[in-house]
Amino acid sequence: MTRLVVLILLAMSLAFQASADEANAQGFESLKEEQRYRDLTAELRCPKCQNQNIADSNAPIAKDMRDRVYRMMQDGASNDEIVGDLVDRFGEFVRYKPEVDRRTILLWATPAIAVGVGLLAVAGIVIRSRRRNDQAPSLTADEQARVNRLLADKDRE
Amino acid sequence: MKRVFLFVPLILVVVLGIVLFAGIGKDPTRLESALIGKTVPAFTLDDLEQPGTKLDAGVFLGQVSLLNVWGTWCPACRDEHDDLLWLAQEQGVRIIGLNYKDNREEALGWLERLGNPYERTIYDPKGTLGFDLGVYGAPETYVIDTDGVVRYRHVGVVNEKVWKEDLEPLVKQYREDAS
């Protein structure tokens, strides 16, 4: 059991080491650029291993995409240009944050719609219950007189 | 009036059911190509069989072609190879190969051993054209019309079923469009 844990830890440290080496080997002029590279590769999705970003993935295609990001950064491309370049090849799929357009508007709007529907439902329930209270059966004049009489009798006793 | 509201949960469940049912059987690993409706990206690469002879996107003009991305390192490419031969020889389909991230000797040996279904094979050892096409896993097969426009991409093995259901109708359609 301990051996297994040690093995797992060892494997994990090796994996971290490998990715750190790769970043170092590529060499960035500034920490800011390195951070930019980290952010970009973290927000791009690997098309092969679909629930990993290209920073995490070991797939060859993810390596090619990381190299592309790096090269375009060296050539002075902006983040939008880099992401656009990869989207042109691999499709909107590679962005974890798709642009808002006609096809994705529903995706982006669903949370707001859900909250809106929820608020409407709550408002409806509140209004209806209030209306029901207003409509509580009121007494006719005769009945009210009788109530008064009964209460007065009760007081006298 | 209030009765109507009793149906709201039922309607919601039915709608949810329809949405979920529509998703059954869809393979999320098959992505539509970003190049559908666009021309094949420009490239100049060696012909696999004739080192030094360059091929470019002009190779797709004039005829409807399948572009098949393969490599000797790719086991699924071996699976579909016999079906590609059948397509090329029995069905008269023009197939252009894209030998992707491979080396020439092994690729030539493979074609010699197993037969060659490709009219021409583009040799792309670094995967540059593959990258521009958005290839994320071999084998991939593209339908390309007579103007060199990408019309469809199939990711995974091509077999008789895939041909009959997905590729053949498109190939026929674009052949007719051209004539």
Boltz contact constraints between the chains, C-beta under 6 A:
constraints:
  - contact:
      token1: [A, 47]
      token2: [B, 136]
      max_distance: 6.0
  - contact:
      token1: [A, 48]
      token2: [B, 136]
      max_distance: 6.0
  - contact:
      token1: [A, 48]
      token2: [B, 137]
      max_distance: 6.0
  - contact:
      token1: [A, 61]
      token2: [B, 136]
      max_distance: 6.0
  - contact:
      token1: [A, 64]
      token2: [B, 131]
      max_distance: 6.0
  - contact:
      token1: [A, 89]
      token2: [B, 34]
      max_distance: 6.0
  - contact:
      token1: [A, 89]
      token2: [B, 134]
      max_distance: 6.0
  - contact:
      token1: [A, 90]
      token2: [B, 34]
      max_distance: 6.0
  - contact:
      token1: [A, 90]
      token2: [B, 134]
      max_distance: 6.0
  - contact:
      token1: [A, 91]
      token2: [B, 31]
      max_distance: 6.0
  - contact:
      token1: [A, 91]
      token2: [B, 34]
      max_distance: 6.0
  - contact:
      token1: [A, 93]
      token2: [B, 31]
      max_distance: 6.0
